[in-house]
Amino acid sequence: MSHALSTHSRGHLLALLGIAAFFFGGGIGHFMFPEFFVSIVPDYIPTPALFVAISGICEIAGAIGILMTRTRRIAGFGLLLLIIAVFPANVYMAQHPEQFATFPPWMLYARLPLQLVLLIWVAFAMRRARSGYGEFY
């Protein structure tokens, strides 16, 4: 029987905890600062407030799910899909820096390749403790 937070190593544990904290905090932020998150949704997406709420719920659920061995894989895939789904908001911010004057324009562009780092981080964290380093289940 495996523990809920089974890990391969200290690095894996830190990756799990970091991802969980990152997405849990981000998910809570969707509900604490909805105006900001609505403002970064591209114009072509209908009902931005609904999408902000849904993505916030998904971030919180993914953060909790990735911590548990039984749900780690599905939660990880969910977070990977979420990162891809919200990428247009990051592109929108970079394309419209005048709307986000609190951030220097370079930071808006720097966020784009950081999405790849997030994808890799989640992929590393979503591995189960009993699998090998290259396996995801």
N, C-alpha and C positions, 0 to 999 in steps of 0.2 A: 504494500500500500504506500503510495507516495504522499508527501505532504503537499498542502495547497500551494506553497511557494517553493517547490522543488527547483533547484538551479544546478547548473554545471560547475559554477565557479563564483568567486566574489565578483568578477567582472560581469557575469551574467545577472547576478542578483542586483548589482548597481544599474545595469541596463533596464531590468524590469522595473525597479523602483523609480528610476528616472523617467521612463516612458509613462508609467502610471501617474506620477506627479505632474508631468508636463500636460498630459491630456486631461487629467482630472481638473487641474487648475484652469486650463483652457476652456473646458466644458462649463465650469462654474462661471467663468468670465462671460460666456455667451448670455447668461441670465443676469449677471450683475451690470454689464455694459452693452446691452443689446443694440443701442443706437450706433455704437462704433462698428459692431459686426455687420449690422444691416448696411452701413455706409460702404463697406468693402465688397458687397455682393454686386457683381456686374449687372448693368441695367437690363440685359436680355433674360435674366432669370426672374420668373414671376414669383410673387409672394415671398420676398426676401426674408421677412420676419419669421415665416414658417420654416424656411430652410435654415435660418440661424438657430432656431429652437431645436430642430431635428439634429443638426450637426452637433449642437451642445449636448444633447442626450446621447448621441452616438459616442462622443468623446468620453463622457463619464462612464458609459457602459463598457467601452473598450478599455479604459483605464482599470476598471475593476476586474474585467474578464481576463486581461492579460496576466494578472497576478495569480490566477488559479490554474493549476495544471490542466484540469479537465476542460477549461474554456480558453486556454491560452492560444491555441491554434486558430480557432474561429475568431476570437477577439483580435488577434494579430492581423488576420486577413481583413477583418472589418476596418481596422485602423489604416492598413495599407490602402484600401479603397477610399477611405475618407480623405487621406492625404492627397490622393489623386483628384478626388471630387472637389476639394476646396482650392486646388491649384489655380483655377481661373480667378479667384479672389486675389491671390498674390500677384498674378499678372496684371489685373485691373489696377491694383495699388501702384505698381511700378509704372504703368502707362499714364496714370493720373496723379503725379506727385503733388500737384497744386491743391488737390483735395485732402491731402494728408500732410499738411505743413509741419505737424509736430514731429515728423520723421524726416531725417535728411534723405534726399533722393537716393544716394548710394545705398542706404540701408534697405530701401524698398527693392532695389535690384539684387542686393546680397541675399535677400530672403529666398529668391528663386532657386539657386543651387542648393540652399540649405534644405529644400524639400527632399532632395536626393539623400542627404545625410539622414533625415528623418525616416525615409523608407528603409535604409540600411539598418538603422538603429532598431526599428520595429522588427524587421526580419531577424535580426540577431536575438532580440528579446523574446520572440515568440516561440523559440525552440523549446521543446520539453526536455527536462533533465535527463531522461533515460535514453534520448537519441544521441547520435553522434553529432559532431560539430557541423556537418554539412546537411543534416536532415532537419525537416520542419515538422515532423510528427513522431 
